[in-house]
Amino acid sequence: MTSRTDQLPADGVPANDDPAALREHHHADVSGGRLRAAVFGAMDGLVTNTALVAGVGGGGAAPRTIVLSGVAGLVAGAISMALGEYTSVKTQNEQLDLEVAKERRELERHPEEELAELVAMLRVRGVEEGLAREVAVQLSRDPEVALRLHVVAELGLSPEDEPSPRTAAVSSFLTFSLGAVLPLLPYLFGLSLLWVALLCGGIGLVAAGALSSRFTPRPWWYAGLRQLLFGAVAAGATYAIGAAIGVTAA
């Protein structure tokens, strides 16, 4: 019977026809574009409009006023989120492009210094001096490869992984709108009860938090309850303010 170890070559690296060598694994996109905008948009929409409905409802406003306030908050918040995400991601990309151009000029003007810098980067990662210089020289033969290595090592970002400002803006707009509409659903369907609206908002908060846990090591119930707590604090504060102002106004 042949063991798994016996099937490996002397260098310990599996042969190309070994299924284990061909096995692939995938990682989630953590570059900060679509996922970040979608999660942040949904959470913000839920917290914002649940708190808004709680505040206006706590002040004793009529159902029509609550709906008007909620829809206005949805539209204004969604546009604000979309524009904010677009500007933020666009600015980040422009800053990265500027740093890439700066690094490109350094590679052209001071190749020896940049080569020594690349050797130092490899040495910090545990590569021996001689091998580090050999690898650095080989990699530096392609200016674009050298540029990408310097940028990733120094900035922690890859020029090839720039998030799309448009994608971030659209994701943020849609998910904010989806989150913000949940606490309004009872009123839109004729059920003018504040506690039902807050219940819908709470369910949405738990669901959004649970979904976000798929991309984190946190259990779904922890993420869901944490988001519910955040929303409850915001809604409780605005309800108390709305009740105080409503009573005073009366």
C-alpha positions as CSV (number, residue, x, y, z in Angstrom):
1,M,0.0,0.0,0.0
2,T,1.5,3.3,-1.1
3,S,1.3,6.2,1.4
4,R,0.5,9.8,0.6
5,T,4.1,10.8,1.4
6,D,5.5,8.1,-0.9
7,Q,3.7,9.8,-3.8
8,L,5.5,13.1,-3.4
9,P,8.7,13.9,-5.2
10,A,12.0,14.5,-3.4
11,D,11.4,18.3,-3.1
12,G,8.1,17.7,-1.4
13,V,6.1,19.5,-4.1
14,P,3.1,17.6,-5.6
15,A,3.3,16.7,-9.3
16,N,1.2,18.7,-11.7
17,D,-1.1,15.7,-12.3
18,D,-1.8,15.4,-8.6
19,P,-5.4,16.4,-7.8
20,A,-4.2,18.1,-4.6
21,A,-2.0,20.4,-6.7
22,L,-4.9,21.3,-8.9
23,R,-7.3,22.0,-6.1
24,E,-8.4,25.6,-6.1
25,H,-9.7,27.8,-3.2
26,H,-11.4,31.1,-3.4
27,H,-11.5,34.2,-1.3
28,A,-14.2,36.8,-0.8
29,D,-13.7,40.2,-2.4
30,V,-12.3,42.5,0.3
31,S,-11.2,45.4,-1.9
32,G,-13.9,47.6,-0.4
33,G,-16.1,48.2,-3.4
34,R,-19.5,46.5,-3.8
35,L,-19.6,44.5,-0.6
36,R,-18.7,47.3,1.7
37,A,-21.1,49.7,0.0
38,A,-24.0,47.2,0.0
39,V,-23.6,46.2,3.7
40,F,-23.1,49.8,4.9
41,G,-26.0,51.0,2.8
42,A,-28.4,48.4,4.1
43,M,-27.4,48.9,7.7
44,D,-27.6,52.7,7.4
45,G,-31.0,52.6,5.7
46,L,-32.4,50.4,8.4
47,V,-31.0,52.3,11.3
48,T,-31.8,55.7,9.9
49,N,-35.4,55.1,8.9
50,T,-36.3,52.9,11.8
51,A,-35.1,55.7,14.1
52,L,-36.8,58.3,12.0
53,V,-40.1,56.5,12.2
54,A,-39.7,56.0,15.9
55,G,-39.0,59.7,16.5
56,V,-41.9,61.0,14.3
57,G,-44.2,58.4,15.7
58,G,-43.1,59.0,19.2
59,G,-44.1,62.6,18.8
60,G,-47.7,61.6,18.0
61,A,-47.6,62.4,14.3
62,A,-50.4,61.2,12.0
63,P,-49.7,58.1,9.9
64,R,-49.6,60.2,6.7
65,T,-46.9,62.4,8.3
66,I,-44.9,59.4,9.3
67,V,-45.0,58.0,5.8
68,L,-44.1,61.4,4.3
69,S,-41.1,61.7,6.7
70,G,-40.0,58.1,6.0
71,V,-40.2,58.5,2.2
72,A,-38.3,61.8,2.4
73,G,-35.7,60.2,4.6
74,L,-35.4,57.2,2.2
75,V,-34.9,59.4,-0.9
76,A,-32.6,61.9,0.7
77,G,-30.5,59.2,2.5
78,A,-30.2,57.0,-0.6
79,I,-29.0,59.9,-2.8
80,S,-26.6,61.1,-0.1
81,M,-25.2,57.6,0.4
82,A,-24.7,57.0,-3.3
83,L,-23.0,60.4,-3.8
84,G,-20.9,59.9,-0.7
85,E,-19.8,56.4,-1.8
86,Y,-19.0,57.5,-5.3
87,T,-16.9,60.5,-4.1
88,S,-15.1,58.4,-1.5
89,V,-14.2,55.5,-3.8
90,K,-13.3,57.9,-6.7
91,T,-11.0,59.9,-4.4
92,Q,-9.4,56.7,-3.1
93,N,-8.7,55.5,-6.7
94,E,-7.3,58.9,-7.7
95,Q,-5.0,58.9,-4.7
96,L,-3.8,55.4,-5.6
97,D,-3.2,56.4,-9.2
98,L,-1.2,59.4,-8.0
99,E,1.0,57.2,-5.8
100,V,1.4,54.7,-8.6
101,A,2.6,57.4,-10.9
102,K,5.0,58.6,-8.2
103,E,6.4,55.1,-7.7
104,R,6.8,54.7,-11.5
105,R,8.9,57.9,-11.7
106,E,11.1,56.6,-8.8
107,L,11.7,53.3,-10.6
108,E,12.7,55.2,-13.7
109,R,15.0,57.7,-12.0
110,H,16.5,55.6,-9.2
111,P,16.4,51.9,-10.3
112,E,19.3,50.9,-8.1
113,E,17.7,52.4,-5.0
114,E,14.4,50.8,-5.8
115,L,16.1,47.4,-6.4
116,A,17.7,47.7,-3.0
117,E,14.3,48.5,-1.5
118,L,12.8,45.4,-3.1
119,V,15.6,43.3,-1.7
120,A,14.9,44.7,1.7
121,M,11.1,43.9,1.3
122,L,12.0,40.3,0.6
123,R,14.5,40.1,3.4
124,V,11.8,41.3,5.9
125,R,9.6,38.5,4.7
126,G,12.3,35.9,5.6
127,V,14.1,35.5,2.3
128,E,17.9,35.1,2.6
129,E,20.1,37.9,1.3
130,G,21.5,36.2,-1.7
131,L,18.2,34.7,-2.8
132,A,16.4,38.0,-2.1
133,R,18.7,39.9,-4.5
134,E,18.5,37.2,-7.1
135,V,14.7,37.2,-7.0
136,A,14.5,41.0,-6.9
137,V,16.8,41.3,-10.0
138,Q,14.6,38.8,-11.8
139,L,11.4,40.5,-10.9
140,S,12.7,43.9,-11.8
141,R,13.3,42.8,-15.4
142,D,9.6,43.6,-16.0
143,P,9.0,47.2,-14.9
144,E,5.3,46.6,-14.4
145,V,5.8,43.6,-12.1
146,A,8.3,45.6,-10.1
147,L,5.9,48.6,-9.9
148,R,3.1,46.4,-8.7
149,L,5.2,44.8,-6.0
150,H,6.4,48.2,-4.7
151,V,2.9,49.6,-4.7
152,V,1.4,46.6,-2.9
153,A,4.2,46.4,-0.4
154,E,4.2,50.1,0.4
155,L,0.5,51.1,0.1
156,G,-1.2,47.7,0.8
157,L,-3.3,48.2,-2.3
158,S,-3.1,46.7,-5.8
159,P,-3.6,49.0,-8.8
160,E,-5.4,46.2,-10.5
161,D,-8.0,45.9,-7.7
162,E,-9.4,49.4,-7.7
163,P,-13.1,49.3,-6.7
164,S,-15.6,50.9,-9.1
165,P,-17.1,54.2,-7.9
166,R,-20.3,53.5,-10.0
167,T,-20.7,50.1,-8.6
168,A,-20.3,51.4,-5.0
169,A,-22.8,54.2,-5.7
170,V,-25.4,52.0,-7.2
171,S,-25.0,49.3,-4.5
172,S,-25.3,51.9,-1.8
173,F,-28.3,53.5,-3.3
174,L,-30.3,50.3,-3.8
175,T,-29.4,48.7,-0.4
176,F,-30.1,51.9,1.5
177,S,-33.5,52.1,-0.2
178,L,-34.2,48.5,0.6
179,G,-33.3,48.9,4.2
180,A,-35.1,52.2,4.6
181,V,-38.4,50.9,3.2
182,L,-38.8,48.0,5.7
183,P,-40.0,50.1,8.7
184,L,-42.5,51.9,6.4
185,L,-44.1,48.7,5.0
186,P,-46.9,48.5,7.7
187,Y,-48.0,52.1,7.0
188,L,-47.8,51.6,3.2
189,F,-50.1,48.6,3.5
190,G,-52.6,50.4,5.8
191,L,-51.4,49.0,9.2
192,S,-50.8,52.2,11.0
193,L,-49.2,50.8,14.2
194,L,-45.8,52.1,15.3
195,W,-44.8,49.0,17.1
196,V,-45.4,46.9,14.0
197,A,-43.2,49.3,12.0
198,L,-40.5,49.1,14.6
199,L,-40.8,45.3,14.6
200,C,-40.3,45.2,10.9
201,G,-37.2,47.4,11.3
202,G,-35.9,45.2,14.0
203,I,-36.3,42.0,11.9
204,G,-34.5,43.8,9.0
205,L,-31.6,44.7,11.3
206,V,-31.2,41.2,12.5
207,A,-31.4,39.8,9.0
208,A,-28.9,42.3,7.7
209,G,-26.5,41.6,10.5
210,A,-26.8,37.9,10.0
211,L,-26.1,38.2,6.3
212,S,-23.0,40.3,7.0
213,S,-21.7,37.5,9.2
214,R,-21.1,35.3,6.1
215,F,-18.1,37.5,5.4
216,T,-16.7,37.6,8.9
217,P,-15.7,35.0,11.6
218,R,-18.6,36.1,13.8
219,P,-21.6,33.8,14.3
220,W,-24.8,34.9,12.6
221,W,-26.7,35.4,15.8
222,Y,-24.0,37.6,17.3
223,A,-23.9,39.9,14.2
224,G,-27.7,40.0,14.0
225,L,-28.2,40.9,17.7
226,R,-25.4,43.4,17.6
227,Q,-27.0,45.3,14.7
228,L,-30.4,45.1,16.5
229,L,-28.8,46.7,19.6
230,F,-27.4,49.5,17.5
231,G,-30.8,50.1,15.9
232,A,-32.6,49.9,19.2
233,V,-30.3,52.5,20.7
234,A,-30.9,54.9,17.8
235,A,-34.7,54.3,17.8
236,G,-35.0,54.6,21.5
237,A,-33.2,58.0,21.5
238,T,-35.2,59.4,18.7
239,Y,-38.5,58.1,20.2
240,A,-37.7,59.8,23.5
241,I,-36.9,63.1,21.8
242,G,-40.0,62.8,19.6
243,A,-42.2,62.1,22.6
244,A,-40.7,65.0,24.6
245,I,-41.1,67.5,21.7
246,G,-44.6,66.2,21.0
247,V,-45.8,66.6,24.6
248,T,-44.2,70.1,24.8
249,A,-45.8,71.1,21.5
250,A,-49.2,69.9,22.7
